[in-house]
Amino acid sequence: MATTLFDMSVPTFLQTVRAVRGFLEKASAYCAASGADPDEFVTARLFQDMAPFWFQIECIDNYSAWGIEAMRTGAWTPPELAQIVPFAALQARMAETEAALEAFRAEEVNAWSGKELNIGITHVSPQPTAFTSETFLLSFLLPNFHFHAVTAYDILRTRGVPIGKRDYEGQLRTRQA
């Protein structure tokens, strides 16, 4: 059986978005148990010249749900960055991302297979970049998505939240026995 555009995108994004929701919940529980303020995570960074936690969470949404939307419309139009918001708002954003991803249907996404896209990505080039749906997903969306997801994980981990690799992996998609 061939792997489809849907298989490569929506379930892959959902696996990690659900994992992110899980480690955000663990961060909340850690704060409740330790008396720490979860809102202190919002502006935390791994290194001074790296983007803060809130940016990592917003990018997880942008490179997943909004990336698939770009395959549909041919335009990269994620929402403006909300900037500093309470930790609970970041949790809500991940719930919204999960719901948006769950709304995409296999037939719909697979119909965009091979679709030519000319996507304007200002930090890549002032001119639109020529992709197909598959090359947009594999060379732009997935690397950026996973970079921001693992950075969010790392920020929480370096701040003492008791999470590990299994928390990042989430629920594996295994074959039926």
N, C-alpha and C positions, 0 to 999 in steps of 0.2 A: 504494500500500500504506500502510495506517495505521500510525502509530507506537504500539507497545503499552507497557503499564506495564513489562513486562520490558525492552524496548528502552531505555526511559528510565532504568532503574535499574541492573540488574546489569552490563551491558557498560560503562556509564558509570562506575560505581564501579570495576570491574576495570581499566579503562584507567588511572585515576589511582592506584589501589593498586599496580599493577605499576610505574608511573612512580616512585612513592615508594620502592618496593623498590629500584629502580635507583639513585636518588640516595642511598639509604642505603648501597648497595654502593660507590658512588663516594666517599662519606664515609669508609668503611672503608679503601679503597685510598689515599685522600689521607692518612689518618693513618698507614698503614703506610709510605708514602713519605716523609712529613715527620717521623715520630717523635712525632706528636701522639697524645694519648690520646682515643679516640672517646667514652669515658665523660664527658669534659668537655662534650660536646654536650648530654648528658641534661638538665642544669639551665640551659642557655643560653636566653636570652630576647632578643627583639627590643628590648624596652623594659621598664623595671623593673616597670611595672604590668601587663604582659602575662604570660600563662601560659607556662611553660617548654616546652622541646622535648618532653619525655616526655608532657606533657599533649596536645600537638598530635597525636602519633602515636596515643595511645589514642583521641582523638576521631575520628580517621580511621576507626578500627574501629567505634566506637560509632555514628557517623552513616551507615555503609554497611551492614555485615552485620547489626548490631543494629537498624538502622532498617528493613531489609527484614523482619527477624523481627517487629518491631512491627506491620508491615502484616499479617503472618500472624496474630499472636495478639491484636492490638488493645491490647497493653500495651508501654509503653516501659520496658524493663528491662535496659539495658546493665549489664555487670558494674561493680562498684565500681572506682574508679580505683586502679591498682596503685602509683602514685606513682613515686618514684625507683627505677629499675631500671637494670642495665647496658645499654649501647647494643645489645649483642647480643640482649638480651631484646626490645628494640623492633623489631629486625629480625625476630625470630621471630614477634612479634605480627603484623607485616604479612604474613608467610607464612601464618599462621593465618587472617587476614582474607581473603586471596586464596582459600584453600581453602574457607572458609565461603561466600564469594560464588559460587564455581564449583559448589557443591552445589545452588544454587537452579535450578530448571527453569522454562523459559518458561511451560509450561502451568500450573504451580503459581502463579507470580507473576501471570500474566494473569488467573487466576481471582479475584484480589482487586481487580480493576479496579472502581471505583465503590463499593467497600466503605466503609461509614461507620465511622469510628474516633473514639473519644473518648479522646484520649491525655493523660495527666497529664504535664505538663512544668513542673516547679516553678519554673524561672526565667522562664517565660512568664506563668503564672497559677496561683493556688492551686486553681482549678477545672480539670477536664479541658477540653482544647481540641478542638472539633469539626472534624474533617477528613474527607476521603475519602482513599483510598490515594494518589490523584494529587496532591491538595493537600498532603498530608503530605510526599510526596516532593519536590514542586517548591518549596514555600514554606518548608520546615523542614530536611529532610535534605540536599538538594543545596547550599543556601547554606552551611550549617554545615560540611559535608564539605569543600567547596572552600576555605572560609576556613582551616580547620585544615591542609589539605594545603599550601596556598600559604605559610602561616606557617612550617610545618616546613621547606619549601624555602628560604624567606627566612633562617631562622636559620642553616641550613648555608651558604648563599651568603655571608652576612655574616661567617661564621667562616673564609672562604677556600676552602671546598670548590669545586672547579672544575666547577660545573654551570650550565646555561643553560636558556633557555625550552624547547628541544626535550626536555631531560630532564624537565621538568614535564609537557609535553604527552603524553609516552609514545607508544605505538603508536596512530596514528590509525586510526579505523574508516572505511575508504574503501569506495566501492561497487565491485562487481565489474565489470571492463571487458568 
